[in-house]
Amino acid sequence: MEAVVLLNIDIGSEDKIMEQLAAIPEVRAAYFVYGPYDIVVKIEAPDIDRVRSVVREKVRKIEGIRSTTTLIVAKSHTKATPPHA
């Protein structure tokens, strides 16, 4: 199961938060972005209970995160990346 978590964070805390997110095994990717959210996190877990646990017990406990919005992926499509020339 995949989920995308949208984070609002305290100004200046991005590097520290990105490092802590990288240490969570279920976090497959984290992106610092510009827009209404500051960081977008991709989580993979065996089931929704594990996603909920990761968000509640790991992600939300990171200092500097002000709010989270969790989106459960209903269906995904991955585009094949062509080899670099």
N, C-alpha and C positions, 0 to 999 in steps of 0.2 A: 504494500500500500504506500502511496506517495501523498505527501502534503507539502504545501507551500505556506511558509509563515512570513508575514509582513511585519517588520519591526519599526517602531519609532524609538529613537534612542536620544540620550543626552548629547549635546554638542561636545565634540572632542573625544568621545569615547569609542569611536569606530574601530581603531586598531585593537584595543584591548578586547572589545566584544568579538571581533572577527577571530582573534586568537582562541578565545574560549569556545566559540562555536565550532572551530576546527577540531577541538578536543572531544567533541561529542560524536561517538561512533555512528549514530543514525543520521547525522548531518552529512549529506552528500555534496552540497555546494552552498556557498554563501556569497552574495553579491552586494557590494556597497553601491547604492543607486541614488539618482537625483529624482525628486518628485515628492508625492505626499508621504512616502515611506522612505526610510533610510537604508535598511538592509532587507534583502529578500533571501530566505533560507529554504532550501529543498531538503526535506526529510524523507527517508525511506525506512519503513518498519513493517513487521509481519502483519499487524492488524491495527485497527483504530484505537484499541486500548493502549497499545504501545506508543502510538503517535501522541495520544493524550498525555500519557506519562512523561514522554520526552519533553513536550512543550511545557507542561505544568511543573515538573520536578527538575528540569535541567535548564531549558531556555529561559523561562520566566524568572529564574533565580539569579541570572547574570546581572550584576550591578551595572546600572546605566541604561537598561532597557525600560522604557516608559510604558509601552503598550505593545500588544501582539494581536494580530488577526490571522487566524488559521484557515486555510482553504484546503479541503480534501479533494484530491484529483479524482475525477470520475472516469476519465479516459485520457490517454496520452498518445502522442505520435512523435517518434524521434526521427529526425531527418538524418540520413547518412551523410557524414562529413567526407567530402572528396579529399584524396591525399594531396598534400602540399607539393607544388612543383619544385 
